[in-house]
Amino acid sequence: MPRSSSRRLARPCLSFQRLESRLALAAIDPILVSVGNVGNAADPTTGFGRVTEAFRIGKYEVTIGEYAAFLNAVAAEDPAGLYHVQMADDETSAGITRTSTSVGFTYAVTGPAGIAPAGATSPSDRPITYVDWFDAARFANWMANGQPTGAQAAATTENGAYDLTTAVAGTLPLRNALNPNTGAAPTFFLPTENQWYKAAYFDPGLRRGRGGYFRFATRSNATPGNVLGDASNQVNYIFSTGAMTVTQEPTIDPSQNYLSDVGAMRSSPSSYGTFDQNGNAWELIESAGMTGGAVILRGGGWTSFTSYLESGYRLGVTSTSAASNGGFRIAAAAAADPLVVVDLVAIGDAGNAADAATGFGAVSTDYALAKTGVTIGQYVTFLNAVARTDTHGLYNPSMATDLAVAGITRSGRSGQFAYTVMNNGGSSADRPITYVSWFDAARFVNWVANGQPTGRQTPRTTENGAYNLAKAANGRAVPRNAVNPNTRAAPTFFLPTENEWYKAAYFTPDKGGVPGYYLYATQQENAPTNNPAAGVPVANYLRGVIYSVTQSAIFSTTQHYLTDVGAFATSTSHYGTLDQNGNVYEWNDLTGAAGRLRGLRGGFWAGGAVTLQKSTFTQVTAGREANDAGFRLASSAVTRRA
């Protein structure tokens, strides 16, 4: 990975600073983007880019922090040479320091050296460099094996995606069809050249939807700029003036960092949402089949001129080459279908006026709302994913004992809890969940916004995402995050504000020829019936003294009173939502500001007609759990299904 031919002139170090922090042995969670549009044509100008199956690829290059975590897990002794001394010594890209202790080597992140403008400040979030192909393959093996801790052996780094136990020095093995440690296809690996190329340059929307290729990995055919920040079409490389990105000066100082934080060019993604596939660091790819032990790198680095970034440029080096401008990103198998599917309806007509009768309903942007509320079955899936140890009390025992709304049963002990849908006068799976607080709802939303992961209740699963619940002290609900720290993008799912919930329920853009609001969420000014046999619209509520499910005035403690979500399919709001009147009250975020209170709207199975009306609202403490309230999800993506 040779540097460009720009002059290397030493000069006095500018405000040199070394920052060090020791990493705990914690799992890493790479952010992946999905690459679909299978069977796309190859780029006619190069012959690359055709991929016949869906896959995922790292949104960012593997970082210094991630590689340090890898080293701390498997390189207390380092027979495979995963650490290179230049990771500490070459300040243009350092790096990682290694310390010898009584229990073996330990590793800590360090840098950046020299001046550190915004976008090039992080010790951990710059791309790892000084890695050769075998280092990258061992990292992929470790990921495919579940990030184990221990010596460099077949179960940690030497087998998994690639069998390195019998590899001839310098010769690249093919990817394993099955990971021998899991008995399944490898979950992580290095991208093939076609996969890497497609993620970088292909855009399925070009050529009127037939798809095509850009010249640069920034969704552009125009020569990129090289300025850190918010401008579009920017890359960390040497501009035509000779200016380096981090310093904006035309010389290379060996005492200066030149790597930018991954994703620092935040308005310059590829069409699939990857960052830095041009510039920052050249990227190693899966190169099996190359002759003479050569490997291919793509994309250019901080030392590159414009032509090295272009889709037509490939760099070949020996498989054991490592340099300050070479790194890699990880690829993965396509994501499984989501565990919970959220059926959304678009809520348009942005900028509508508030309801003059109540002051609610004005929303300035288009959004989407779930067609129905979250069900007991969906909540069981959630619990089984994240509540084997139920740190935050997502399960309420009344979910099993209150037969009016049950239910869910829990078995086992903490650490091994398992959850099952009850048969309560028939399966409860499609009835709305109850006995959930605002905090339970927020944790469910975080889980969905984070891609429905499995594991303990942590910031990667339930404790952050749409809402940072670490800040929810003393029973105070928190506002929605502007950015989900797990995806580095705006949260895809959240709880609706009161105005968002209200608009979806009661607003119509054409009420007698003008925009307006209905009294009920069934496009009516009159109360719906609660008896499906009596006509439409229908809602599950207490009409007079008659319960909807039993059509009786007698309340029984052994009878269920919830209807399946969406049971009254023709009783919709203008936008097509169901059950915004009756069945259960639904949590809303009020104005979205932090506070002890959150809202409930829509009425419930034992509430009278007045509880359904647009003029009725309830504000309660966010920790309240009862048999009358559940929730539904909202989204900023009007076509999203999770």
C-alpha positions as CSV (number, residue, x, y, z in Angstrom):
1,M,0.0,0.0,0.0
2,P,2.5,2.7,-1.1
3,R,1.9,6.2,-0.1
4,S,1.4,8.8,-2.9
5,S,4.5,10.6,-4.2
6,S,3.8,13.9,-2.3
7,R,6.9,15.1,-0.4
8,R,7.5,13.9,3.1
9,L,8.9,17.0,4.9
10,A,9.4,16.9,8.7
11,R,8.4,20.0,10.6
12,P,7.9,21.0,14.3
13,C,5.0,19.1,15.9
14,L,1.9,21.2,16.4
15,S,0.3,20.9,19.8
16,F,1.3,17.2,20.1
17,Q,-1.1,15.3,22.3
18,R,-1.3,11.6,23.2
19,L,-4.5,10.3,24.6
20,E,-4.6,6.8,26.1
21,S,-7.4,4.7,27.5
22,R,-7.5,1.1,28.5
23,L,-10.2,-1.0,26.9
24,A,-12.3,-3.5,28.9
25,L,-13.0,-6.9,27.4
26,A,-16.3,-5.9,25.9
27,A,-18.0,-7.3,22.9
28,I,-18.1,-5.0,19.8
29,D,-21.2,-4.5,17.8
30,P,-20.4,-3.4,14.2
31,I,-23.0,-1.3,12.5
32,L,-24.0,-3.0,9.3
33,V,-26.0,-1.8,6.3
34,S,-28.0,-4.1,4.0
35,V,-27.2,-4.4,0.3
36,G,-30.1,-5.9,-1.6
37,N,-31.2,-5.4,-5.3
38,V,-29.9,-8.9,-6.0
39,G,-28.9,-9.9,-9.5
40,N,-27.8,-6.4,-10.5
41,A,-25.8,-6.0,-13.7
42,A,-22.1,-5.6,-13.5
43,D,-20.6,-2.2,-14.2
44,P,-20.0,-2.2,-18.0
45,T,-16.9,-0.1,-17.7
46,T,-15.1,-2.5,-15.3
47,G,-17.0,-5.8,-15.1
48,F,-17.3,-5.6,-11.3
49,G,-20.3,-5.2,-9.1
50,R,-22.7,-8.0,-9.9
51,V,-23.9,-9.8,-6.8
52,T,-26.6,-12.5,-6.8
53,E,-27.6,-12.6,-3.2
54,A,-28.3,-10.0,-0.4
55,F,-25.6,-9.3,2.1
56,R,-24.6,-6.8,4.7
57,I,-21.4,-4.7,5.0
58,G,-19.9,-2.5,7.6
59,K,-21.2,1.0,7.5
60,Y,-17.7,2.0,8.7
61,E,-14.2,0.7,8.4
62,V,-13.1,-1.5,11.4
63,T,-11.8,1.0,13.9
64,I,-8.8,1.2,16.2
65,G,-11.1,0.7,19.2
66,E,-12.6,-2.4,17.7
67,Y,-9.3,-3.9,16.8
68,A,-7.9,-3.1,20.3
69,A,-10.8,-5.0,21.8
70,F,-10.0,-7.9,19.5
71,L,-6.3,-7.9,20.6
72,N,-7.3,-7.8,24.3
73,A,-9.5,-10.8,23.7
74,V,-7.1,-13.1,21.8
75,A,-3.5,-11.6,21.8
76,A,-2.3,-11.9,25.4
77,E,0.2,-14.0,23.5
78,D,0.4,-13.1,19.9
79,P,2.0,-16.0,17.8
80,A,0.1,-14.9,14.7
81,G,1.5,-11.4,14.9
82,L,-1.9,-9.5,15.0
83,Y,-0.1,-6.5,16.5
84,H,2.4,-4.5,14.5
85,V,4.7,-2.1,16.3
86,Q,3.9,0.7,13.8
87,M,0.4,0.8,15.3
88,A,2.1,2.8,18.1
89,D,5.2,4.1,16.4
90,D,3.8,5.6,13.2
91,E,2.1,8.7,14.4
92,T,0.5,9.4,11.0
93,S,-2.0,6.6,11.9
94,A,-1.3,5.5,15.5
95,G,-2.9,3.7,17.0
96,I,-2.6,1.1,19.7
97,T,0.1,0.6,22.4
98,R,1.0,-2.8,23.8
99,T,2.2,-3.4,27.3
100,S,3.8,-6.6,28.6
101,T,2.4,-7.6,32.0
102,S,2.6,-10.7,34.3
103,V,-0.5,-12.1,32.5
104,G,0.6,-11.3,29.0
105,F,0.2,-8.4,26.6
106,T,-2.5,-5.8,27.1
107,Y,-3.5,-3.2,24.5
108,A,-4.8,0.4,24.7
109,V,-5.8,3.0,22.2
110,T,-3.6,6.1,21.7
111,G,-3.5,9.3,19.6
112,P,-4.3,11.2,17.6
113,A,-1.0,13.0,17.3
114,G,-0.6,16.6,16.3
115,I,-3.5,18.9,15.5
116,A,-6.9,17.4,15.8
117,P,-9.7,19.2,14.0
118,A,-13.3,18.2,14.5
119,G,-13.8,14.9,12.7
120,A,-10.3,13.7,13.5
121,T,-10.2,13.7,17.3
122,S,-11.1,10.2,18.4
123,P,-8.5,7.8,19.7
124,S,-10.9,4.9,19.1
125,D,-13.0,5.8,16.1
126,R,-10.3,6.2,13.4
127,P,-9.8,3.2,11.1
128,I,-7.3,0.5,12.1
129,T,-4.3,0.4,9.8
130,Y,-1.0,-1.6,9.7
131,V,-3.0,-4.8,9.2
132,D,-2.3,-7.4,6.5
133,W,-4.8,-9.7,4.9
134,F,-4.3,-12.5,7.5
135,D,-4.9,-10.0,10.3
136,A,-8.2,-9.0,8.7
137,A,-9.2,-12.7,8.1
138,R,-8.4,-13.5,11.8
139,F,-10.6,-10.6,12.9
140,A,-13.4,-12.0,10.7
141,N,-12.9,-15.5,12.2
142,W,-13.2,-14.0,15.7
143,M,-16.4,-12.2,14.8
144,A,-17.8,-15.3,13.1
145,N,-17.0,-17.3,16.3
146,G,-18.9,-15.0,18.6
147,Q,-15.9,-12.8,19.8
148,P,-14.4,-15.4,22.1
149,T,-11.6,-14.8,24.6
150,G,-8.5,-17.0,24.6
151,A,-5.4,-18.1,22.8
152,Q,-5.1,-17.8,19.0
153,A,-6.6,-21.2,18.1
154,A,-9.1,-22.8,15.8
155,A,-12.0,-21.8,18.0
156,T,-10.9,-18.1,18.2
157,T,-8.9,-16.8,15.3
158,E,-7.5,-19.7,13.2
159,N,-10.7,-21.0,11.8
160,G,-14.3,-19.9,11.3
161,A,-14.8,-18.0,8.1
162,Y,-11.3,-19.0,6.9
163,D,-9.3,-22.1,7.7
164,L,-5.9,-20.7,8.6
165,T,-4.7,-23.8,10.4
166,T,-3.4,-25.4,7.2
167,A,-2.9,-22.3,5.1
168,V,0.4,-22.2,3.2
169,A,2.3,-19.0,4.1
170,G,1.2,-16.2,1.8
171,T,-1.5,-18.2,0.1
172,L,-5.1,-17.1,0.7
173,P,-7.7,-19.8,1.5
174,L,-11.2,-19.8,0.2
175,R,-14.0,-18.9,2.6
176,N,-15.4,-21.9,4.4
177,A,-18.9,-23.0,3.3
178,L,-19.5,-23.9,7.0
179,N,-17.9,-22.5,10.0
180,P,-16.6,-25.6,11.9
181,N,-17.2,-23.9,15.2
182,T,-20.9,-23.3,14.6
183,G,-21.9,-25.8,12.0
184,A,-23.5,-23.0,9.9
185,A,-22.4,-20.7,7.2
186,P,-20.0,-18.0,8.5
187,T,-21.9,-15.0,9.8
188,F,-19.0,-12.6,9.2
189,F,-16.3,-12.5,6.6
190,L,-14.4,-10.1,4.4
191,P,-16.4,-8.8,1.4
192,T,-15.7,-10.1,-2.0
193,E,-14.5,-7.6,-4.6
194,N,-18.0,-7.6,-6.2
195,Q,-19.7,-7.0,-2.9
196,W,-17.3,-4.2,-1.9
197,Y,-17.7,-2.6,-5.3
198,K,-21.5,-2.8,-5.3
199,A,-21.8,-1.3,-1.8
200,A,-19.4,1.5,-2.9
201,Y,-20.5,2.5,-6.4
202,F,-23.9,1.0,-7.3
203,D,-27.2,2.9,-7.0
204,P,-30.4,1.0,-7.7
205,G,-32.2,4.2,-8.5
206,L,-30.1,5.3,-11.5
207,R,-31.2,4.8,-15.1
208,R,-34.9,5.1,-14.2
209,G,-34.7,2.3,-11.6
210,R,-32.6,-0.1,-13.7
211,G,-29.6,0.7,-11.5
212,G,-26.1,2.0,-12.4
213,Y,-22.7,3.0,-11.0
214,F,-21.1,6.2,-9.8
215,R,-17.5,7.0,-10.4
216,F,-16.9,7.7,-6.7
217,A,-18.3,6.0,-3.5
218,T,-20.0,9.3,-2.5
219,R,-22.9,9.0,-4.9
220,S,-21.1,11.3,-7.3
221,N,-19.4,11.4,-10.6
222,A,-17.8,14.7,-9.8
223,T,-14.3,14.9,-8.2
224,P,-14.7,15.0,-4.4
225,G,-13.6,17.7,-2.1
226,N,-11.5,16.8,1.0
227,V,-12.9,18.9,3.8
228,L,-14.1,17.4,7.1
229,G,-17.7,18.2,8.1
230,D,-21.2,18.5,6.6
231,A,-20.5,19.3,2.9
232,S,-21.5,16.5,0.4
233,N,-19.1,14.6,-1.8
234,Q,-16.1,14.8,0.6
235,V,-13.3,12.2,1.0
236,N,-10.1,12.0,3.1
237,Y,-7.5,12.1,0.4
238,I,-4.9,14.5,-1.2
239,F,-6.8,17.2,-3.0
240,S,-5.5,18.5,-6.4
241,T,-3.8,21.4,-4.6
242,G,-1.8,18.9,-2.5
243,A,-3.7,19.7,0.7
244,M,-4.1,16.8,3.1
245,T,-7.6,16.5,4.6
246,V,-6.8,16.7,8.3
247,T,-4.3,19.5,8.2
248,Q,-5.3,21.1,4.9
249,E,-1.5,21.6,4.2
250,P,0.5,20.2,1.3
251,T,3.1,18.4,3.3
252,I,3.2,15.2,5.4
253,D,4.5,15.5,8.9
254,P,5.6,12.2,10.5
255,S,4.4,13.5,13.9
256,Q,0.9,14.3,12.7
257,N,-2.2,12.1,12.5
258,Y,-3.9,12.0,9.1
259,L,-6.8,9.6,9.7
260,S,-10.2,11.0,10.1
261,D,-12.9,9.5,12.4
262,V,-15.0,6.9,10.5
263,G,-18.1,8.6,9.1
264,A,-16.7,12.1,9.7
265,M,-17.7,13.0,6.1
266,R,-21.2,12.7,7.3
267,S,-22.9,13.9,4.2
268,S,-20.9,11.7,1.8
269,P,-22.4,8.2,2.1
270,S,-22.6,5.7,-0.7
271,S,-26.1,4.9,-2.0
272,Y,-26.4,2.0,0.5
273,G,-25.2,4.2,3.4
274,T,-21.6,3.2,3.9
275,F,-18.9,5.8,4.7
276,D,-15.3,6.1,3.7
277,Q,-15.3,3.5,0.9
278,N,-13.2,6.2,-0.7
279,G,-10.3,7.6,1.2
280,N,-9.2,7.3,4.8
281,A,-7.8,3.8,4.4
282,W,-7.4,1.4,1.5
283,E,-9.6,-1.6,2.2
284,L,-8.5,-5.3,2.0
285,I,-11.1,-7.6,0.5
286,E,-11.6,-11.3,0.1
287,S,-9.1,-12.1,-2.6
288,A,-8.9,-15.9,-2.8
289,G,-7.9,-17.1,-6.3
290,M,-5.4,-14.3,-6.9
291,T,-2.0,-15.7,-8.2
292,G,1.2,-15.4,-6.3
293,G,-0.4,-14.7,-2.9
294,A,-1.5,-11.2,-4.0
295,V,-4.5,-9.4,-2.5
296,I,-6.6,-6.6,-3.8
297,L,-7.4,-3.4,-2.0
298,R,-10.0,-0.8,-3.1
299,G,-11.0,2.7,-2.5
300,G,-7.9,4.7,-1.8
301,G,-6.6,6.2,1.4
302,W,-5.4,9.4,3.0
303,T,-2.3,9.3,0.8
304,S,-4.2,8.9,-2.5
305,F,-4.9,11.2,-5.4
306,T,-8.2,11.4,-7.2
307,S,-7.6,8.6,-9.7
308,Y,-7.0,6.1,-6.9
309,L,-10.5,6.6,-5.6
310,E,-12.3,5.8,-8.9
311,S,-14.3,2.7,-9.5
312,G,-11.8,1.6,-12.2
313,Y,-8.7,1.5,-9.9
314,R,-7.6,-1.7,-8.1
315,L,-4.4,-2.0,-6.0
316,G,-2.6,-5.3,-5.8
317,V,-0.1,-6.0,-3.0
318,T,1.4,-9.1,-1.3
319,S,-0.9,-10.7,1.3
320,T,1.5,-9.9,4.1
321,S,1.8,-6.2,3.3
322,A,0.7,-3.7,6.0
323,A,0.9,0.1,5.9
324,S,-0.3,3.3,7.6
325,N,-3.0,3.8,4.9
326,G,-4.5,0.2,4.7
327,G,-7.4,-1.2,6.7
328,F,-10.6,-3.2,6.1
329,R,-14.3,-3.4,6.8
330,I,-16.3,-6.5,7.6
331,A,-19.2,-8.1,5.7
332,A,-21.9,-10.3,7.0
333,A,-24.7,-12.6,5.8
334,A,-28.0,-11.0,5.0
335,A,-30.1,-10.2,8.1
336,A,-32.8,-12.7,9.0
337,D,-36.4,-11.6,8.7
338,P,-37.3,-9.4,11.7
339,L,-38.8,-11.1,14.7
340,V,-41.6,-8.5,15.0
341,V,-43.2,-7.0,11.9
342,V,-44.6,-3.5,12.4
343,D,-47.2,-2.6,9.8
344,L,-47.1,1.1,9.3
345,V,-49.5,3.5,7.7
346,A,-48.4,6.9,6.3
347,I,-49.7,10.0,8.0
348,G,-49.3,12.8,5.4
349,D,-50.8,16.3,5.1
350,A,-47.9,17.9,6.9
351,G,-48.5,21.3,8.4
352,N,-52.1,20.8,9.2
353,A,-53.7,23.2,11.7
354,A,-54.5,22.2,15.3
355,D,-58.1,21.2,16.2
356,A,-59.7,24.5,17.2
357,A,-61.8,22.6,19.7
358,T,-58.9,21.1,21.7
359,G,-55.7,22.7,20.5
360,F,-54.2,19.3,19.6
361,G,-53.3,17.6,16.3
362,A,-50.9,20.0,14.5
363,V,-47.9,18.1,13.0
364,S,-45.3,19.8,10.8
365,T,-43.8,16.7,9.1
366,D,-45.1,13.6,7.5
367,Y,-44.6,10.4,9.6
368,A,-46.0,6.9,10.0
369,L,-47.9,5.2,12.8
370,A,-48.4,1.5,13.4
371,K,-51.7,0.3,12.0
372,T,-52.4,-1.5,15.3
373,G,-51.0,-1.6,18.8
374,V,-48.2,-3.9,20.0
375,T,-49.6,-7.4,20.7
376,I,-49.1,-9.9,23.5
377,G,-47.3,-12.2,21.0
378,Q,-45.0,-9.5,19.9
379,Y,-44.2,-8.6,23.5
380,V,-43.4,-12.2,24.3
381,T,-40.9,-12.2,21.4
382,F,-39.3,-9.1,22.9
383,L,-39.1,-10.7,26.4
384,N,-37.6,-13.9,25.1
385,A,-35.0,-11.8,23.2
386,V,-33.9,-9.5,26.1
387,A,-35.4,-10.6,29.4
388,R,-33.8,-14.0,30.3
389,T,-32.5,-11.8,33.0
390,D,-35.2,-9.1,33.5
391,T,-33.1,-6.3,35.0
392,H,-35.7,-3.6,34.4
393,G,-38.9,-5.4,35.1
394,L,-40.3,-5.6,31.6
395,Y,-42.5,-8.5,32.8
396,N,-45.4,-7.8,35.3
397,P,-46.8,-10.9,37.0
398,S,-50.3,-9.4,36.4
399,M,-49.7,-10.3,32.8
400,A,-50.5,-13.8,33.9
401,T,-52.9,-13.4,36.8
402,D,-55.3,-10.6,35.6
403,L,-57.5,-12.8,33.4
404,A,-59.3,-9.8,32.0
405,V,-56.3,-9.0,29.9
406,A,-53.8,-12.0,30.4
407,G,-51.5,-13.0,29.1
408,I,-48.1,-14.1,29.3
409,T,-46.6,-16.8,31.6
410,R,-43.0,-16.8,32.8
411,S,-41.0,-19.9,33.7
412,G,-37.5,-20.6,34.9
413,R,-35.2,-18.6,37.1
414,S,-33.4,-15.3,36.5
415,G,-30.8,-15.8,33.8
416,Q,-33.0,-18.5,32.2
417,F,-36.5,-16.9,32.2
418,A,-38.7,-18.1,29.3
419,Y,-42.0,-16.5,28.3
420,T,-45.1,-18.1,26.7
421,V,-48.4,-16.8,25.3
422,M,-51.3,-17.9,27.5
423,N,-54.4,-19.6,26.3
424,N,-57.0,-17.3,28.0
425,G,-60.3,-18.1,26.4
426,G,-58.3,-18.8,23.2
427,S,-54.8,-17.6,22.3
428,S,-53.9,-14.2,23.7
429,A,-51.2,-13.7,21.0
430,D,-53.0,-11.1,18.9
431,R,-54.6,-9.1,21.8
432,P,-52.9,-5.9,22.8
433,I,-50.3,-6.0,25.6
434,T,-51.1,-4.3,28.9
435,Y,-49.5,-3.8,32.2
436,V,-46.7,-1.9,30.5
437,S,-45.3,1.4,31.7
438,W,-44.0,4.2,29.5
439,F,-40.5,2.9,30.3
440,D,-41.5,-0.6,29.1
441,A,-42.8,0.8,25.9
442,A,-39.7,2.9,25.4
443,R,-37.5,-0.2,25.9
444,F,-39.6,-2.1,23.3
445,V,-39.2,0.8,20.9
446,N,-35.4,0.9,21.5
447,W,-35.2,-2.8,20.8
448,V,-37.0,-2.4,17.5
449,A,-35.0,0.7,16.6
450,N,-31.8,-1.3,17.3
451,G,-32.7,-4.1,14.9
452,Q,-34.4,-6.5,17.4
453,P,-31.1,-7.8,18.9
454,T,-30.9,-10.6,21.4
455,G,-29.1,-10.2,24.8
456,R,-29.2,-8.6,28.2
457,Q,-30.9,-5.3,28.7
458,T,-28.0,-2.9,27.8
459,P,-27.5,0.3,25.7
460,R,-27.2,-1.9,22.6
461,T,-30.6,-3.7,23.1
462,T,-33.1,-1.8,25.3
463,E,-31.5,1.0,27.2
464,N,-30.6,3.4,24.4
465,G,-31.7,3.8,20.8
466,A,-34.7,6.1,20.4
467,Y,-34.5,7.0,24.1
468,N,-31.5,7.2,26.4
469,L,-32.9,5.5,29.5
470,A,-29.7,5.9,31.5
471,K,-30.9,9.5,31.9
472,A,-34.4,8.5,33.1
473,A,-33.7,9.1,36.8
474,N,-36.3,9.3,39.5
475,G,-39.2,8.2,37.3
476,R,-38.7,11.0,34.7
477,A,-39.4,10.1,31.1
478,V,-36.8,11.3,28.7
479,P,-37.1,13.0,25.3
480,R,-36.5,11.2,22.0
481,N,-32.9,11.1,20.8
482,A,-32.0,13.1,17.7
483,V,-29.6,10.3,16.8
484,N,-29.7,6.7,17.8
485,P,-26.1,6.1,19.0
486,N,-26.3,2.4,17.9
487,T,-27.0,3.3,14.3
488,R,-25.7,6.9,14.1
489,A,-28.8,8.0,12.4
490,A,-32.2,9.3,13.5
491,P,-34.2,6.7,15.4
492,T,-36.3,4.7,13.0
493,F,-39.0,4.0,15.6
494,F,-40.3,5.9,18.6
495,L,-43.5,6.6,20.6
496,P,-45.8,9.2,19.0
497,T,-46.2,12.6,20.6
498,E,-49.7,13.5,21.6
499,N,-50.2,15.6,18.5
500,E,-49.0,12.7,16.3
501,W,-51.3,10.2,18.0
502,Y,-54.2,12.7,17.9
503,K,-53.8,13.6,14.2
504,A,-53.7,9.9,13.1
505,A,-56.9,9.2,15.1
506,Y,-59.1,12.2,14.4
507,F,-57.9,14.3,11.5
508,T,-59.2,14.3,7.9
509,P,-58.0,16.7,5.2
510,D,-61.6,16.7,3.8
511,K,-64.4,17.1,6.2
512,G,-67.2,18.7,4.3
513,G,-64.7,20.1,1.8
514,V,-62.2,21.5,4.4
515,P,-59.7,19.9,6.8
516,G,-61.1,19.0,10.2
517,Y,-61.3,16.6,13.1
518,Y,-63.9,13.9,13.9
519,L,-65.0,13.4,17.5
520,Y,-64.2,9.6,17.3
521,A,-61.3,7.8,15.7
522,T,-63.7,5.9,13.4
523,Q,-64.4,8.9,11.1
524,Q,-67.7,9.6,13.0
525,E,-69.3,12.3,15.1
526,N,-71.4,9.6,16.8
527,A,-70.2,6.9,19.2
528,P,-69.5,3.6,17.5
529,T,-71.3,0.5,18.5
530,N,-69.5,-2.2,20.6
531,N,-71.3,-5.1,19.1
532,P,-70.0,-6.3,15.7
533,A,-73.4,-7.8,14.9
534,A,-75.0,-4.4,15.1
535,G,-73.1,-2.8,12.2
536,V,-70.2,-0.5,11.8
537,P,-68.2,1.3,13.0
538,V,-67.3,-0.8,16.0
539,A,-65.0,-0.3,19.0
540,N,-64.2,-2.4,22.2
541,Y,-65.5,-0.3,25.0
542,L,-68.3,-0.2,27.7
543,R,-71.4,1.0,25.8
544,G,-73.8,1.9,28.5
545,V,-73.2,-1.0,30.9
546,I,-72.5,-3.6,28.2
547,Y,-69.0,-5.1,27.7
548,S,-68.1,-5.6,24.1
549,V,-66.6,-9.1,24.2
550,T,-69.4,-10.7,26.3
551,Q,-72.3,-8.4,25.4
552,S,-73.2,-8.7,29.0
553,A,-73.4,-6.2,31.9
554,I,-71.9,-8.7,34.3
555,F,-68.1,-8.4,35.0
556,S,-66.4,-11.7,35.7
557,T,-62.8,-12.0,37.0
558,T,-62.2,-15.2,35.0
559,Q,-63.3,-13.7,31.6
560,H,-61.0,-12.0,29.1
561,Y,-62.2,-8.6,27.7
562,L,-59.7,-7.8,25.0
563,T,-60.3,-8.2,21.3
564,D,-57.6,-9.1,18.8
565,V,-55.9,-6.0,17.4
566,G,-57.5,-5.0,14.1
567,A,-60.5,-7.2,14.7
568,F,-62.8,-4.4,13.4
569,A,-61.1,-4.0,10.1
570,T,-63.6,-1.6,8.6
571,S,-63.6,0.8,11.5
572,T,-60.6,2.8,10.6
573,S,-59.4,6.4,11.0
574,H,-59.0,8.5,7.9
575,Y,-55.4,7.2,7.5
576,G,-56.3,3.6,8.1
577,T,-55.2,3.0,11.7
578,L,-57.3,0.6,13.8
579,D,-58.2,0.5,17.5
580,Q,-57.3,4.1,18.2
581,N,-60.6,4.0,20.0
582,G,-61.2,1.2,22.5
583,N,-59.5,-2.0,23.5
584,V,-56.7,-0.2,25.5
585,Y,-55.5,3.3,26.1
586,E,-52.2,4.0,24.3
587,W,-49.1,5.8,25.6
588,N,-48.0,9.0,24.0
589,D,-45.1,11.3,24.6
590,L,-47.1,14.5,25.3
591,T,-44.9,17.2,23.8
592,G,-41.8,15.0,23.9
593,A,-40.2,17.0,26.7
594,A,-38.6,15.3,29.8
595,G,-40.9,14.9,32.7
596,R,-42.6,12.6,35.2
597,L,-45.9,12.5,33.2
598,R,-46.8,10.9,29.9
599,G,-50.1,10.7,28.1
600,L,-52.8,8.1,27.5
601,R,-55.5,8.4,24.8
602,G,-58.2,6.5,23.1
603,G,-60.3,4.8,25.7
604,F,-60.4,1.2,26.8
605,W,-62.4,-2.0,27.2
606,A,-64.2,-0.9,30.4
607,G,-64.4,2.8,29.6
608,G,-67.5,4.6,28.5
609,A,-68.0,6.5,25.2
610,V,-66.6,9.7,26.6
611,T,-63.1,8.1,27.0
612,L,-63.0,7.5,23.2
613,Q,-63.6,11.2,22.3
614,K,-60.9,13.6,21.0
615,S,-61.6,15.9,24.0
616,T,-60.6,13.3,26.6
617,F,-57.0,13.0,27.6
618,T,-55.2,11.5,30.5
619,Q,-51.8,12.3,32.0
620,V,-50.2,9.9,34.4
621,T,-46.8,9.0,35.9
622,A,-44.6,7.3,33.3
623,G,-44.1,4.3,35.6
624,R,-47.8,3.4,35.7
625,E,-48.7,-0.2,34.8
626,A,-52.4,-1.3,34.6
627,N,-54.8,-3.4,32.7
628,D,-56.2,-0.6,30.6
629,A,-53.1,0.6,28.7
630,G,-50.7,-0.5,25.9
631,F,-48.9,1.3,23.1
632,R,-48.2,1.5,19.4
633,L,-45.1,2.5,17.5
634,A,-44.5,5.6,15.3
635,S,-41.8,6.0,12.6
636,S,-40.3,8.8,10.5
637,A,-40.0,6.4,7.5
638,V,-43.5,6.3,6.0
639,T,-42.8,3.1,4.1
640,R,-40.9,1.2,6.7
641,R,-41.8,-2.3,7.9
642,A,-39.6,-3.6,10.7
